Amino acid sequence: MTATFELLGIGNAIVDVIARCEETFLAEHRLAKGSMTLIGSEAAERLYAAMGPAVEMSGGSAANTLAAFASLGGRGAFIGKVADDQLGAVFRHDIRAAGVAFDTPPANGGAPTARCLILVTPDAQRTMNTYLGACVTLTEDDVDEARVAESAVTYLEGYLFDPPAAQAAFRKAARVAHEAGRQVALTLSDPFCVDRHRAAFRQLIRDAVDILFANEREILSLYEVDSFDEAVAAVRGETTIACLTRSEKGSVIVTAGEVIEVAAEPTEVVDTTGAGDAYAAGFLWGYVRGRALAECGRIGAIAAAEAISHVGARPMVRLSDLVAERLPA
């Protein structure tokens, strides 16, 4: 059955606040470099006041993936919760302007729209501090069954896995997708997120996930192993396809029958924010078009290279043009 949307993302609707800092700033504020830490409203206010000049733009992992997917020319939609406030309006405008359908009703009252305070050190690593706000109010009632059923792949964001209501939303979305003959993808998002929900993630992957995205630290954490080769062996057979990214080492695509290595795309690294999000967009854009897995990985690498070549996670150029230039049909 033809899909109205090729990719549906379910994740945190967040506005990113990005600023550069020195290593000493992280130490002073006791921030774990390269991680995503959940913070409360008071901590968010303190850190925001201490940060240097910042750039504000709509973000959220799955939302970034959908923006990159649209930039590639894909038909995408997003489900996520914002408040009926100024940042919520900004998020709604930005994702729709990127070419992504977004119809989730805003939360009325309660916590404001989420924001992620991102600190980029001179080595381009990003340290994220997230106040989830309205994000945590997403429930299974927000999962539009018709939207899921009309989407070729439903993409679930691991960052959203903390609230029990969101876990229920994931399980509902996966069930509806499979009942409609569609596929389900999951990104693990962060090693600390995996640490908090290891057993639940592994159960979800075995029962409901067709395509898994994880970086090296996340997959090692998921299976509690010390080497990447051990992680590859552990994930094989757990899901149909596992896409494992390794920064400058490229990526590895694992199926039951093969392990495909894909080189990283050369670029100047400015800010690693959104690299994994863009990779997933590129891979899935190729995948829903029936491209070979190695080619899907190459498209993912091209998209990721663009993401890390500038500050911010959303594409600064049309990714469809980059792919056409570097990977002629």
Number of C-alpha atoms within 10 A of each C-alpha: 8 8 15 15 20 21 30 30 27 29 26 32 32 30 23 24 23 25 20 19 17 12 14 10 15 16 11 8 10 9 17 13 17 18 17 22 18 16 18 12 15 10 14 17 12 10 14 18 9 10 17 13 12 15 13 16 20 24 27 27 28 32 31 29 32 32 30 35 33 25 24 23 15 24 20 27 28 27 24 28 28 32 24 18 15 12 19 23 14 16 25 22 13 17 22 15 11 18 19 26 19 19 15 16 13 19 19 12 10 11 18 21 27 26 27 27 24 27 28 24 21 12 12 19 19 24 23 24 25 24 24 24 22 26 25 22 19 26 19 16 11 17 21 15 16 11 19 32 25 21 26 23 28 30 32 29 23 25 22 28 25 14 15 12 16 23 20 17 22 28 16 18 25 27 20 22 24 18 11 17 14 20 23 26 25 26 24 23 24 20 21 17 23 24 14 12 15 18 13 12 21 17 12 17 20 14 14 21 26 20 22 25 25 24 20 19 19 23 27 21 18 23 18 14 13 11 12 15 10 14 21 21 13 16 22 17 15 20 20 17 22 27 25 25 28 18 17 13 12 17 25 21 21 24 20 14 8 10 16 13 18 22 16 20 18 12 14 11 17 18 24 24 29 27 26 29 29 33 30 34 30 30 25 27 24 23 18 14 11 11 15 11 20 19 17 25 31 26 33 31 29 24 32 29 23 26 30 25 21 18 21 26 30 26 26 14 12 15 23 18 13 16 18 12 10 11 12 7 6
